[in-house]
Amino acid sequence: MRIPELRIADLIAKIPIIQGGMAIRISLAPLAAAVAEEGGIGLIAGTGLSIAELVAEIREARRRTQGIIGVNIMYASGQFAQLVKAAFEEKIDLLVSGAGFSRDMFTWGKEYQIPVVPIVSTVKLAKISEKLGAAAIIVEGKEAGGHLGTDRSMREILPEVKQSVDIPVIGAGGVVNGTDVAEVLALGADGVQMGTRFALSEESSAAPAWKEYLLQAQEEDHRYIKSPVGLPGSGVRNAFSDRLEQDAEAFKPTSCSGCLKHCLRNFCITDRLNKAQQGDIKEGLIFSGAYFYKIKEILSVHRIFEGIKNEMLHYRKGADST
Amino acid sequence: MGVFEKVKAIVVEQLGVDENEVTLETSFESLNADSLDIVELVMALEEEFDLDIPDDEAEKLRTIGNAVNYIKGNQ
């Protein structure tokens, strides 16, 4: 297939791929800038960063590339408004947000003339988003990593959403190679968002031990973990998640910085995600999409894009893609 | 129509509940409204009363009475 551009408001990505925002500190300036350099859209994960850190990452990404750089900030974060406004002051190219739904962010987007792209899992929320002024919609299914809002497949929801709205629709969840990208575009998507494939890149800011652990995990190691945010989180099992499954009370935090708007306090997610990112693969929380096991190698972002483009160019609709 | 009657009419329409179920003390939770229902409801109230209800304020609206008071205080 011919590789189409992805247009979101006035932004034009030559390759219709958004690199999903991965918190905490998995997708920072090095990854986002590398993706933007390849013609995709790079997202810095703002959740879990201080305002100063987020601003520094945005400036570092700008120093590295002229390409399209956005931020992903989770609505459930207690610092949501402050982080979004800081990114807008830095003239970020776009805002992506999920795990809860903000109406205010659309008002701020209009004020700053910055496109706002919500992550949704239902037709209903897609329509509300369009009405509120979303520049595009990311439709996320159960195959995605991290917090989930549905138990349905993206490939089921996406065509329904595409029929219901007139703004660009981007498919997220379970997309790991160029054949997947082509198939999702064939379902009517204007682009895709990919997370886990880029988490396992050289430029990702996850510790080498995190990447090795995920690379060696097997299909049956996939788990849904009850996140204190109040949503299921898709990840990979380890000593921490095993113990949590046996004893839901085992990791109740004794101190709290109040990082979330509402927290179930079954464990401290910020602490666990930070541990994992720093390489503590026993005690950390390892978020991942469901198809991590299809990824066999840690590659540079350039090689990931070369592979995807090659697979897309050779894709024939209806051909056996196994 | 007073504010309460207008709010009640919107709640009845949006949530598909019986109007006898809707009093000032009724919580949105007891009407089985999920977070998406609340978003839609708040948008309908904004349109009807020509006001902006920010996220933080919308999250504080637990009962019909909360909504009525918010509207009366911000018109």
Interface residues (C-beta under 8 A of the other chain):
Chain A: G100 F101 S102 R103 D104 T107 T122 K124 L125 I128 K131 L132 K261
Chain B: S35 L36 V39 E40 V42 M43 D52 P54 D55 A58 E59
